[in-house]
Amino acid sequence: MCEQRVRVETYSGFKADERPLRLHLGDRALEVVSVEDRWYSPGETYFRVLTANGDRYVLRHTEAQDVWTLAAYRARGVPRGRLT
């Protein structure tokens, strides 16, 4: 899957862009109901999120450019394993 830029609304508490609240794909807004995992790479933070419709996404935030990209996706009902 080729990564694509997405618009992400975030919660900013202790730090800016602490966690995603809503992600926008085209004209669709998807509510994030859970951040299932997060991990860090130099200059980047990854979030695996569950949306209200049951789909899962891996979002990458590149901090220096403040750019969000969609790194992976798994539709609701797809068996566990690697995200595509």
Steps between C-alpha positions, in 0.01 A plus 500: 500500500636841406477743788259787448463827685198535723362774719485409868336688786689445822478538874774723637551460870843462655650542151375604157337230285494261794249263338263487200130573554367502144645418161380641169513289185374704210161634611456234774575573865573191711481516879787332682351296786826348621876539462601134514876554477759768443870482430778744430766535235744793479284800404185292452220352708278215382148435628289188442142617541155344496226712341128504582419290190732219621787559257860531616760744371868561564572872486848650481567852626822656373558766761746736323261552205182443705384254233265206562498200267300180485757221536265197517132404504291196595126486443261375766461124485841427347677230704774607738853513368692760310330817392508562126 
